[in-house]
Amino acid sequence: MFAGQPTRDKDPRKSLHLDEVPVPELGPGEALVAVMASSVNYNSVWTSIFEPLSTFGFLERYGRLSELTRRHDLPYHIIGSDLAGVVLRTGPGVNSWKPGDEVVAHCLSVELESSDGHNDTMLDPEQRIWGFETNFGGLAEIALVKSNQLMPKPDHLSWEEAAAPGLVNSTAYRQLVSRNGAGMKQGDNVLIWGASGGLGSYATQFALAGGANPVCVVSSPQKAEICRSMGAEAIIDRNAEGYRFWKDERTQDPKEWKRFGKRIRELTGGEDIDIVFEHPGRETFGASVYVTRKGGTITTCASTSGYLHEYDNRYLWMSLKRIIGSHFANYREAWEANRLIAKGKIHPTLSKVYALQDTGQAAYDVHRNLHQGKVGVLCLAPREGLGVRDAEKRARHIDAINRFRNV
Protein backbone atom coordinates (compact mmCIF):
# COMPACT_ATOMS: atom_id res chain seq x y z
CA MET A 1 0.00 0.00 0.00
CA PHE A 2 2.75 2.45 0.95
CA ALA A 3 5.66 0.91 -0.97
CA GLY A 4 8.45 3.40 -1.63
CA GLN A 5 6.88 6.22 0.39
CA PRO A 6 8.78 7.95 3.21
CA THR A 7 7.26 7.55 6.66
CA ARG A 8 5.90 11.09 6.79
CA ASP A 9 3.92 10.64 3.56
CA LYS A 10 2.16 7.42 4.59
CA ASP A 11 -1.49 8.31 5.17
CA PRO A 12 -3.50 6.42 7.85
CA ARG A 13 -6.71 7.50 6.10
CA LYS A 14 -5.89 5.03 3.32
CA SER A 15 -5.43 1.99 5.56
CA LEU A 16 -7.95 2.53 8.39
CA HIS A 17 -11.60 1.97 7.55
CA LEU A 18 -14.91 1.05 9.18
CA ASP A 19 -16.41 -2.40 8.60
CA GLU A 20 -18.80 -4.89 10.18
CA VAL A 21 -17.22 -8.09 11.49
CA PRO A 22 -18.42 -10.90 13.79
CA VAL A 23 -18.27 -10.38 17.55
CA PRO A 24 -15.49 -12.65 18.90
CA GLU A 25 -16.30 -15.65 21.05
CA LEU A 26 -15.93 -14.91 24.76
CA GLY A 27 -13.31 -16.99 26.60
CA PRO A 28 -12.43 -17.65 30.26
CA GLY A 29 -11.25 -14.57 32.14
CA GLU A 30 -12.48 -12.24 29.41
CA ALA A 31 -15.14 -9.59 29.00
CA LEU A 32 -17.00 -7.99 26.12
CA VAL A 33 -17.32 -4.24 26.58
CA ALA A 34 -19.66 -1.84 24.79
CA VAL A 35 -17.21 0.89 23.82
CA MET A 36 -18.66 4.36 24.35
CA ALA A 37 -15.43 6.13 23.42
CA SER A 38 -11.79 5.45 22.63
CA SER A 39 -8.71 7.46 21.65
CA VAL A 40 -5.77 7.43 19.26
CA ASN A 41 -2.25 6.64 20.44
CA TYR A 42 0.96 6.61 18.46
CA ASN A 43 0.73 2.82 18.22
CA SER A 44 -2.45 3.39 16.17
CA VAL A 45 -0.29 5.38 13.75
CA TRP A 46 2.36 2.65 13.63
CA THR A 47 -0.33 0.04 12.93
CA SER A 48 -1.89 2.11 10.17
CA ILE A 49 1.37 2.76 8.29
CA PHE A 50 2.81 -0.75 8.92
CA GLU A 51 5.89 0.53 10.75
CA PRO A 52 8.21 -0.61 12.13
CA LEU A 53 6.48 -3.93 11.34
CA SER A 54 3.08 -4.98 10.11
CA THR A 55 0.95 -5.82 13.14
CA PHE A 56 -0.55 -8.77 11.25
CA GLY A 57 2.67 -10.58 12.13
CA PHE A 58 1.89 -10.00 15.81
CA LEU A 59 -1.59 -11.46 15.34
CA GLU A 60 -0.22 -14.51 13.55
CA ARG A 61 2.30 -15.24 16.33
CA TYR A 62 -0.31 -14.72 19.05
CA GLY A 63 -2.67 -17.04 17.18
CA ARG A 64 -0.15 -19.88 17.39
CA LEU A 65 -0.06 -19.73 21.21
CA SER A 66 -3.31 -21.61 21.94
CA GLU A 67 -6.71 -22.57 20.64
CA LEU A 68 -8.16 -19.51 22.39
CA THR A 69 -5.68 -17.03 20.93
CA ARG A 70 -6.25 -18.37 17.43
CA ARG A 71 -9.31 -16.06 17.31
CA HIS A 72 -6.94 -13.09 17.00
CA ASP A 73 -5.24 -14.24 13.79
CA LEU A 74 -7.55 -12.66 11.21
CA PRO A 75 -7.16 -10.88 7.87
CA TYR A 76 -8.30 -7.66 9.56
CA HIS A 77 -7.03 -5.92 12.69
CA ILE A 78 -9.40 -4.10 15.05
CA ILE A 79 -7.00 -1.65 16.60
CA GLY A 80 -7.11 0.72 19.57
CA SER A 81 -5.52 0.56 23.01
CA ASP A 82 -7.94 2.70 25.04
CA LEU A 83 -11.62 2.53 25.90
CA ALA A 84 -14.32 3.76 28.23
CA GLY A 85 -17.53 1.78 28.20
CA VAL A 86 -19.93 -0.65 29.80
CA VAL A 87 -19.35 -4.35 30.52
CA LEU A 88 -21.75 -6.39 28.38
CA ARG A 89 -20.85 -9.96 29.24
CA THR A 90 -18.15 -11.82 31.16
CA GLY A 91 -16.61 -15.23 30.60
CA PRO A 92 -16.05 -18.09 33.07
CA GLY A 93 -13.86 -17.22 36.04
CA VAL A 94 -14.62 -13.48 36.08
CA ASN A 95 -15.79 -12.45 39.54
CA SER A 96 -14.80 -8.79 39.99
CA TRP A 97 -16.83 -7.36 37.11
CA LYS A 98 -20.44 -7.78 35.98
CA PRO A 99 -22.63 -6.58 33.12
CA GLY A 100 -23.51 -2.92 33.54
CA ASP A 101 -20.24 -1.89 35.20
CA GLU A 102 -18.84 1.35 33.79
CA VAL A 103 -15.15 0.82 33.11
CA VAL A 104 -11.99 1.95 31.42
CA ALA A 105 -9.39 -0.52 30.17
CA HIS A 106 -5.61 -0.46 30.29
CA CYS A 107 -3.81 -2.11 27.39
CA LEU A 108 -1.61 -4.75 29.07
CA SER A 109 -2.45 -8.27 27.91
CA VAL A 110 -0.63 -11.06 29.75
CA GLU A 111 -0.95 -14.84 30.06
CA LEU A 112 1.02 -15.23 33.36
CA GLU A 113 1.77 -18.92 32.90
CA SER A 114 5.47 -18.21 33.43
CA SER A 115 6.97 -17.27 36.79
CA ASP A 116 8.79 -14.39 35.08
CA GLY A 117 5.74 -12.15 35.17
CA HIS A 118 4.69 -12.60 38.76
CA ASN A 119 6.97 -9.93 40.23
CA ASP A 120 6.18 -7.44 37.49
CA THR A 121 3.56 -8.47 34.92
CA MET A 122 5.32 -6.39 32.26
CA LEU A 123 8.06 -9.07 32.35
CA ASP A 124 5.68 -11.87 31.37
CA PRO A 125 7.16 -13.53 28.25
CA GLU A 126 3.69 -13.37 26.69
CA GLN A 127 3.15 -9.67 27.47
CA ARG A 128 1.41 -7.83 24.65
CA ILE A 129 -0.25 -4.48 24.03
CA TRP A 130 -3.98 -4.96 23.47
CA GLY A 131 -5.26 -3.49 20.21
CA PHE A 132 -1.74 -3.38 18.79
CA GLU A 133 -0.25 -6.84 19.31
CA THR A 134 -3.69 -8.41 19.82
CA ASN A 135 -6.98 -8.05 17.98
CA PHE A 136 -10.41 -6.72 19.06
CA GLY A 137 -9.13 -3.36 20.35
CA GLY A 138 -10.97 -0.29 21.54
CA LEU A 139 -11.58 1.57 18.28
CA ALA A 140 -14.81 -0.35 17.76
CA GLU A 141 -18.37 -0.63 19.06
CA ILE A 142 -17.55 -3.80 21.02
CA ALA A 143 -14.13 -4.76 22.38
CA LEU A 144 -12.76 -7.99 23.83
CA VAL A 145 -10.53 -7.57 26.89
CA LYS A 146 -9.12 -9.68 29.68
CA SER A 147 -10.94 -8.92 32.93
CA ASN A 148 -7.63 -7.90 34.55
CA GLN A 149 -7.47 -5.00 32.10
CA LEU A 150 -10.55 -3.36 33.59
CA MET A 151 -10.63 -0.44 36.02
CA PRO A 152 -13.46 1.78 37.32
CA LYS A 153 -14.39 4.69 35.08
CA PRO A 154 -13.72 8.06 36.78
CA ASP A 155 -17.24 9.21 37.58
CA HIS A 156 -16.74 12.94 36.98
CA LEU A 157 -15.59 12.50 33.39
CA SER A 158 -17.51 12.06 30.15
CA TRP A 159 -16.97 8.92 28.10
CA GLU A 160 -14.51 10.57 25.74
CA GLU A 161 -12.58 12.22 28.57
CA ALA A 162 -12.34 8.95 30.50
CA ALA A 163 -11.09 7.09 27.43
CA ALA A 164 -8.24 9.52 26.73
CA PRO A 165 -5.72 9.00 29.59
CA GLY A 166 -5.37 5.18 29.73
CA LEU A 167 -2.28 4.25 27.73
CA VAL A 168 -0.33 7.50 28.01
CA ASN A 169 -1.20 8.18 31.66
CA SER A 170 -0.14 4.69 32.74
CA THR A 171 3.00 4.83 30.59
CA ALA A 172 4.04 8.18 32.08
CA TYR A 173 3.33 6.93 35.62
CA ARG A 174 5.60 3.90 35.29
CA GLN A 175 8.32 5.76 33.42
CA LEU A 176 8.51 8.69 35.82
CA VAL A 177 6.96 7.79 39.20
CA SER A 178 7.15 4.01 39.68
CA ARG A 179 10.13 2.23 41.24
CA ASN A 180 10.24 0.31 37.92
CA GLY A 181 11.02 3.61 36.20
CA ALA A 182 12.79 6.71 37.43
CA GLY A 183 11.31 6.75 40.96
CA MET A 184 10.86 10.52 40.87
CA LYS A 185 11.06 12.36 44.19
CA GLN A 186 10.32 15.85 45.45
CA GLY A 187 12.74 18.48 44.17
CA ASP A 188 13.94 16.50 41.13
CA ASN A 189 14.61 18.47 37.96
CA VAL A 190 12.78 16.55 35.23
CA LEU A 191 13.43 17.25 31.54
CA ILE A 192 10.26 16.44 29.60
CA TRP A 193 10.43 16.26 25.82
CA GLY A 194 7.17 17.12 24.06
CA ALA A 195 5.76 18.37 27.34
CA SER A 196 2.36 19.34 25.91
CA GLY A 197 1.90 16.14 23.88
CA GLY A 198 0.07 12.91 24.57
CA LEU A 199 2.76 11.47 26.85
CA GLY A 200 4.51 14.62 27.96
CA SER A 201 1.36 16.34 29.21
CA TYR A 202 0.90 13.58 31.79
CA ALA A 203 4.58 13.57 32.72
CA THR A 204 4.33 17.32 33.31
CA GLN A 205 1.31 16.82 35.58
CA PHE A 206 3.01 14.00 37.53
CA ALA A 207 6.11 16.13 38.04
CA LEU A 208 4.10 19.08 39.32
CA ALA A 209 1.83 16.93 41.51
CA GLY A 210 4.88 15.13 42.97
CA GLY A 211 6.82 18.24 43.95
CA ALA A 212 9.38 17.98 41.15
CA ASN A 213 10.49 20.76 38.81
CA PRO A 214 9.56 20.02 35.20
CA VAL A 215 11.71 21.55 32.49
CA CYS A 216 9.30 21.43 29.58
CA VAL A 217 10.59 21.20 26.01
CA VAL A 218 8.04 22.26 23.38
CA SER A 219 8.06 23.34 19.74
CA SER A 220 5.79 26.39 19.63
CA PRO A 221 4.56 29.33 21.74
CA GLN A 222 1.10 27.75 21.80
CA LYS A 223 2.48 24.56 23.35
CA ALA A 224 4.53 26.61 25.81
CA GLU A 225 1.34 28.33 26.94
CA ILE A 226 -0.32 24.95 27.58
CA CYS A 227 2.55 24.01 29.89
CA ARG A 228 2.25 27.31 31.73
CA SER A 229 -1.48 26.70 32.18
CA MET A 230 -0.62 23.38 33.87
CA GLY A 231 1.66 25.23 36.30
CA ALA A 232 5.08 24.73 34.73
CA GLU A 233 7.52 27.64 34.81
CA ALA A 234 10.72 26.32 33.18
CA ILE A 235 9.97 26.05 29.46
CA ILE A 236 12.21 25.75 26.40
CA ASP A 237 10.78 26.37 22.92
CA ARG A 238 13.30 24.38 20.95
CA ASN A 239 12.26 25.85 17.60
CA ALA A 240 12.33 29.46 18.80
CA GLU A 241 15.78 28.92 20.33
CA GLY A 242 16.98 27.09 17.23
CA TYR A 243 18.42 23.87 18.67
CA ARG A 244 19.83 21.57 15.99
CA PHE A 245 21.34 18.51 17.65
CA TRP A 246 22.36 16.97 14.31
CA LYS A 247 24.66 18.70 11.81
CA ASP A 248 23.53 16.24 9.16
CA GLU A 249 21.96 12.78 9.00
CA ARG A 250 25.04 11.09 10.47
CA THR A 251 26.72 13.69 12.65
CA GLN A 252 25.56 15.13 15.95
CA ASP A 253 26.65 18.53 17.25
CA PRO A 254 28.01 18.44 20.84
CA LYS A 255 28.13 22.25 20.86
CA GLU A 256 24.35 22.23 20.68
CA TRP A 257 24.21 19.77 23.61
CA LYS A 258 26.31 22.22 25.63
CA ARG A 259 24.16 25.19 24.63
CA PHE A 260 21.08 23.22 25.62
CA GLY A 261 22.61 22.26 28.98
CA LYS A 262 23.52 25.89 29.66
CA ARG A 263 19.92 26.94 28.97
CA ILE A 264 18.63 24.29 31.36
CA ARG A 265 20.91 25.54 34.15
CA GLU A 266 19.62 29.07 33.58
CA LEU A 267 16.12 27.78 34.30
CA THR A 268 17.02 25.61 37.32
CA GLY A 269 19.26 27.97 39.24
CA GLY A 270 22.44 26.28 38.07
CA GLU A 271 21.35 22.66 38.57
CA ASP A 272 21.51 19.83 36.04
CA ILE A 273 18.73 17.41 35.17
CA ASP A 274 17.99 14.52 37.54
CA ILE A 275 15.60 12.64 35.23
CA VAL A 276 15.04 12.82 31.49
CA PHE A 277 11.60 11.74 30.26
CA GLU A 278 12.65 10.45 26.82
CA HIS A 279 10.45 9.33 23.96
CA PRO A 280 11.53 11.14 20.74
CA GLY A 281 14.55 8.81 20.43
CA ARG A 282 17.22 9.31 17.80
CA GLU A 283 16.79 13.06 17.35
CA THR A 284 17.21 13.93 21.04
CA PHE A 285 18.89 11.01 22.79
CA GLY A 286 22.47 12.26 22.53
CA ALA A 287 21.43 15.57 24.11
CA SER A 288 19.43 13.75 26.80
CA VAL A 289 22.43 11.70 27.92
CA TYR A 290 24.69 14.76 27.92
CA VAL A 291 22.49 17.09 30.01
CA THR A 292 21.66 14.54 32.73
CA ARG A 293 23.50 15.15 36.01
CA LYS A 294 26.12 12.79 37.38
CA GLY A 295 24.28 9.75 38.72
CA GLY A 296 21.07 10.81 36.97
CA THR A 297 18.57 8.77 34.99
CA ILE A 298 17.33 8.73 31.42
CA THR A 299 14.07 6.80 31.04
CA THR A 300 12.94 5.94 27.52
CA CYS A 301 9.61 4.50 26.39
CA ALA A 302 9.56 5.19 22.65
CA SER A 303 11.50 6.39 19.61
CA THR A 304 9.12 8.41 17.47
CA SER A 305 12.00 10.09 15.57
CA GLY A 306 13.99 6.88 15.02
CA TYR A 307 15.02 3.70 16.85
CA LEU A 308 18.79 3.76 16.34
CA HIS A 309 19.95 6.01 19.17
CA GLU A 310 23.46 7.48 19.23
CA TYR A 311 25.12 9.10 22.22
CA ASP A 312 28.63 9.69 23.54
CA ASN A 313 29.11 6.87 26.05
CA ARG A 314 31.83 8.78 27.94
CA TYR A 315 29.11 11.01 29.39
CA LEU A 316 27.20 7.93 30.53
CA TRP A 317 29.81 5.65 32.05
CA MET A 318 32.17 8.26 33.51
CA SER A 319 29.28 10.10 35.16
CA LEU A 320 27.51 6.95 36.38
CA LYS A 321 24.26 7.75 34.62
CA ARG A 322 21.54 5.16 34.00
CA ILE A 323 19.35 4.43 30.99
CA ILE A 324 16.09 2.67 31.91
CA GLY A 325 13.79 1.13 29.33
CA SER A 326 10.14 1.58 30.27
CA HIS A 327 7.19 0.08 28.41
CA PHE A 328 3.56 0.77 29.33
CA ALA A 329 2.75 -0.34 32.92
CA ASN A 330 1.67 -3.31 34.99
CA TYR A 331 -1.89 -3.64 36.33
CA ARG A 332 -1.05 -2.07 39.69
CA GLU A 333 0.71 0.91 38.09
CA ALA A 334 -2.18 1.42 35.67
CA TRP A 335 -4.64 1.18 38.58
CA GLU A 336 -2.71 3.80 40.59
CA ALA A 337 -2.52 6.11 37.57
CA ASN A 338 -6.27 5.74 36.98
CA ARG A 339 -6.95 6.35 40.70
CA LEU A 340 -5.21 9.72 40.44
CA ILE A 341 -7.46 10.60 37.49
CA ALA A 342 -10.53 9.54 39.50
CA LYS A 343 -9.45 11.71 42.46
CA GLY A 344 -8.96 14.76 40.26
CA LYS A 345 -5.21 14.93 40.92
CA ILE A 346 -4.33 14.30 37.25
CA HIS A 347 -6.58 15.42 34.40
CA PRO A 348 -7.35 14.29 30.86
CA THR A 349 -5.61 16.17 28.06
CA LEU A 350 -8.30 15.69 25.43
CA SER A 351 -8.18 18.33 22.71
CA LYS A 352 -10.40 17.07 19.88
CA VAL A 353 -12.92 14.30 19.26
CA TYR A 354 -13.78 12.45 16.05
CA ALA A 355 -16.51 9.99 15.11
CA LEU A 356 -15.56 6.33 14.75
CA GLN A 357 -15.79 6.48 10.96
CA ASP A 358 -13.21 9.29 11.01
CA THR A 359 -10.56 7.38 12.94
CA GLY A 360 -8.26 7.58 9.93
CA GLN A 361 -8.30 11.36 10.13
CA ALA A 362 -7.68 11.22 13.89
CA ALA A 363 -4.63 8.99 13.30
CA TYR A 364 -3.47 11.33 10.53
CA ASP A 365 -3.58 14.27 12.95
CA VAL A 366 -1.39 12.37 15.42
CA HIS A 367 0.98 11.18 12.70
CA ARG A 368 1.50 14.73 11.42
CA ASN A 369 1.61 16.24 14.93
CA LEU A 370 -1.38 18.45 14.17
CA HIS A 371 -2.87 17.85 17.61
CA GLN A 372 -2.38 18.86 21.23
CA GLY A 373 -2.62 16.30 24.05
CA LYS A 374 -4.91 13.42 23.07
CA VAL A 375 -7.37 12.92 20.21
CA GLY A 376 -10.56 11.09 21.19
CA VAL A 377 -12.99 8.96 19.18
CA LEU A 378 -16.71 8.50 19.87
CA CYS A 379 -17.79 4.90 19.34
CA LEU A 380 -21.27 4.09 20.73
CA ALA A 381 -21.69 7.42 22.51
CA PRO A 382 -23.96 9.49 20.21
CA ARG A 383 -22.41 12.80 21.22
CA GLU A 384 -19.83 14.35 23.52
CA GLY A 385 -20.48 15.14 27.17
CA LEU A 386 -22.33 11.96 28.18
CA GLY A 387 -21.43 9.57 31.01
CA VAL A 388 -20.82 12.10 33.81
CA ARG A 389 -22.03 10.69 37.16
CA ASP A 390 -20.54 13.19 39.64
CA ALA A 391 -21.34 16.70 38.44
CA GLU A 392 -20.16 18.32 41.68
CA LYS A 393 -16.65 16.89 41.43
CA ARG A 394 -16.57 17.76 37.75
CA ALA A 395 -17.43 21.38 38.50
CA ARG A 396 -14.45 21.63 40.85
CA HIS A 397 -12.05 20.55 38.11
CA ILE A 398 -13.76 21.79 34.96
CA ASP A 399 -11.05 24.28 33.97
CA ALA A 400 -8.34 21.61 34.19
CA ILE A 401 -10.53 19.07 32.35
CA ASN A 402 -11.06 21.55 29.50
CA ARG A 403 -7.52 22.93 29.47
CA PHE A 404 -6.58 21.34 26.16
CA ARG A 405 -10.04 21.89 24.64
CA ASN A 406 -9.69 25.65 25.13
CA VAL A 407 -6.45 26.00 23.18
N, C-alpha and C positions, 0 to 999 in steps of 0.2 A: 504493500500500500504506500509506504513512504520511502521506497528504495531510492538511494542517491540523494535524499534531501538532508540538509543539516538539521540538527536537533531543533533549533529555533523555529524552523519553517514547518515542522510537522504539526498538523492541525487536529486536535482532539475531536473537533466537530465532524470530521470525516470518519472516525472509527467508533465513536460512541453513539448509540441509537437506542430508541425505545422499542420493545417488542414484548409479546405475550409468550410466556413459557410455563411449563407445568410447575406447580408448587412441589418442592422436594419432600420426599418421605421423611417423617420425623423419627429420629433415632433415640436411644437411651441417653439421658443427660443433656438433651437438647430442647430448644424452644423455638416455636415460630412466633415472630413478632410482627404485628401490623405497624409498619413504619410510617409515622406521621411526618417526620422530617429527617434529613441527613445533611451531610456537608461534603465539600471537596477538599481532599488533602493532596500533597504533592505525589503520593503514591498513585492517586487516580490519574495524574498526568503521566507518570511513568507507564502505567498500564496502557493508557490510550495511545501512546506513541511507541510502544514496544521497546522501551529502553529501561535499564541496560539490557534486559532480556524480555522476551515475550512471556507474559504470565501464564500462557497456556502450558508452558513447560512445568510450571509450579503445579498446576492442576493435574497434569498427567502423573507427576511423581507422587502427589498426595493420593491420587486414585489407586496407586499400586499398594498402598499401606494396608488396606483391609477391605472387606466387603462393604462396610459402611461408608468408607471414604471414597469408594468408587463412584458414588453419586456426584462428586465434584468434578470429575473428568468429563467435561462436556465441550461441544464445539462452540459454546458461547460462555462468556464470563460475566456474571453479575457482580459488579465491583462495588466499592464503597466500604469505608472502615469506620463510619460513625452512624449512629441512629438515636432517635428518641421516638418511643412508640408505646404500644400496648401489647402485653403478652396475650397471644391468641390460644396457644395450646402448648402443653409440655409433654415430654416423653417420659418413659419409665425412669425412675430413680431421681426425679426432680422434686425436691421437697420445699425449697425456699421460695419458689415463685409459683404463682397461679394465674390462670386467665383473668384478665382485667387489670393486672398490675401495670402501673405506668413506670417505664424504665428507660434508662440509657444503656448503651453497650460499649464496653471497651473492646479493643480489636485483637487481644491476645488469644490465640487458639493453641491449646496444648493437649497432649495425650496423657502425659505423666505416668507412663508405664516404666520409665527408667528412673533410677534413683537420682540421676543428675539434676533433675528439675525440682527436687523436693526441698532444697534450701532456697532457691530462687527460681521460680517457674520460667523465667526468661532463658534459663540454661537447659531446659528440656530439649533433648535432641530433636524432638518433633514439634518444636515451637514454630508457629507460623503467624502471619498477620492476616486476620480475617478480612475478606473482601479484596485481598491483593494476592496472597498465596493460597487462599481457599476461594470457593465459589459462594454464591447466595449472600452477597454483601448488602450493605445498607442503602444503596442507591436503587431502591425498588419499593414496591408496595408491601411486599412481605419478605422478611429476611429469616434465615436460619442461623441460629447462634447456639453455642454451648451455654448451659445455664450459668456456668461460672464466669461468663462475660457480662452478666447483667448487674446493674446497680440502680438504686432508686433515682428517679428523675427529680432534679431540683424543682420544688413546687412553686417557686416564684418566677420561673422562666416559662416562656412560650415554647412550643415544640421546636421551632427552628433555632431558638437561642440555646435550648438544652442540648440539641444535637451538635452544636458547633465545637465545644471545647474538647470532647473525648480524646481523640488521638493526640493532638498537640499539647493539651494540658497535661496529660499523663506523661508524655515524652519529656516535657520540660521539667516536671516534678522529679522524675528519676534522674535526669541528667544533671540537675542543679541542686536539688534538696536532699535526695535520698543518699543513704550511706553507700548504695551501689553506684552512685555518680560522684559528684563533687563534694557532697556533704557541706553545703554552704552554711556559714555561720554569720552572726551579727558582725557588722563592720567590714566584711569582705568587699573588696573592689571587684566587681563582676563585669567583664567586657561582653556585651551582648550584640552579636552581629544581627542585622535585620530586626532591630528591636521593636518595630511596629508591625512585623509580619505575623504569619500564622503561628510560628513557634516562638519567635522573639517577644511577642506581646505578652505571652504567658510567663516567659522567663523574667521579663521586666517586672511584672506584677509580683512574682515570687520573691524577687530580690528586694523589692520595696516592702512587701509584707513581712519579710524575714529580717529586716534591719540591716540589709546589705546596701551597698552603694552601686547602683547600676551605671555603667558607662555605655550609653546607647549609641550604636552606630547605625545610621540611616542614610538614605540616598536622596532626600528631598526636604525642603522646608516644611512641606505638608506632613511628612512622616515625623519630622522633629517635633512638630506641634502636638501630634498624637502622644508622643512620649512625655512631653511636658504635662499634658492633660492627665496622664496616669500618675504624675508626681515625680518623674525623673528630672534631674537638674543637669547632669553631665551628659552632653549630647554632642556627637561628631557627625556632621553631614559630609560624608566621604566624597561626594561629588563636588560640593561647593568648595571643599578644601583641596580637591584635586589629587587625591592619593592614587598612585599607579604602582602597585606592588610588583608588576611584571614589566620589564623593559620590552620584551617581545614574548613570543609563545614559549620560548625555552629558557629565558633568563629572568630571574627575579632581581629586584633592586633593593639591596640592604639599606641604602640611604633613605628610602621611603619607609622601611621598618623603623629606622631611628627617628625620623620625623614624626611618625605616628606615635611612637613611644613617648616622645617629648610632649606631644599634644595631650596624651593621656595624663601625664604627670602634672600638666598645667591644670587639669580638671580635678585631680585628686589631692591636691596639696603636696605634690612631690612623691606620691606613692605609686608603685607599680601594681599591675593587675594580679589578684589572687587566683581568680577563676576566669577562664575564657569559655563562653558558651558558643561552641563552634557548630556550624552546619553548612556554610557555603562550600567549604572544602578547598579545592586546589587554588582558587583565586586568593584566598586569605590565610591559608594555613601557615605559611612561612612567617607572616607577620604575627599570627597568634602565638606561635612558639616563642618568637623573639621578645614580645612585650610582656610575657608572663614573668612574674617575680621569681626569684630563686626559691625553689621548693614549691612553686605554684602548680596549678592543674589546668590542663586543657581537656575539656570533655567534648567529644564529637559524636553526633548522631546522624549525620547525613553528609552529602557531598553534591549539592545542587549545581555547583560550577565545575565539577569534575572529580573523579575518584582517585586519580593518581596524585597524591599530595607530595610536595617537596618542601623540605625545611632544612636549615643548617643544624645538624645534630650536635654541634659543639654547644649551642645555646640550651640544648636539652640536657645532655649528660653532665656537662660541667656545672650546671646550675641546679641539678637534681630535680628537674621538673618532671611531671607525670602527664602522659596522654591516656585518657580513659575512653574506651568505646562504650557508648550507651545507646541502647535500642529499645524503643517503646518503654514498657513498664510491666511489672508483674501485677497480679490481681490486687494485692494489698496496696501497692503504690497508686494504682489507678483508683482504688476505692478512696484513699486519702485525698487524692487530687480532686475527685468528684465531691467529697465531703466539704472541701473548702469552697467549691462552687455553691453547694447547697446552703452553706452558712453565710454566703455573701462576702467572703473574704477575697475571693478571686472572681472575676467577672468574664462573661463571654466577650469575644471580640468580633462579633458578627457585623459585617459591613453591608452585605448585599444578599438577596435571596432570589433564586431562580425556581421555575417549575421543573418537575422531573424531566419533561421532554426537552428541556433546555440544558441538561447536564453537560452536554458537549461545549456549550458556550461558557458555562461556569468553569470547566476544566481549562478552556482556552484562556480565560482571564487569569487563572493561577499560573498557567504555563508562561504567559507573557508578562507576568508581574503587573497586571493592570488593576489589582485589588489591594485593599488594606485588610489586615486581620484575616478573618475567615469568610468564605463564601458558602452560604447555605442553600439547601435544595428542599422544596416542599414536595412530599411524596403523597400521602393520603390526606394530609391537612389541606382543606380547601382554600385557606387564606392564612396570612400571617397573623400573629397575635393570639392564637388559640392555645389552650392547655395550661393557662395560669391558674393555680389553685390557692396561692397565698398573695392576694393583692396588696396587703399591708406591708409585707416584707419587700415586695417588688417596688412599692412606692419609695421605700427608704433608699433603694439602690438604683433608681431608674436612670439617673444621669450616667452612672458608670456602665449600666447595661447598654445604654444607647450611645456610648462614647464613640464607637467606630461608625455607627449609623449616621452620626451628625457631621462627619467629615465632609 
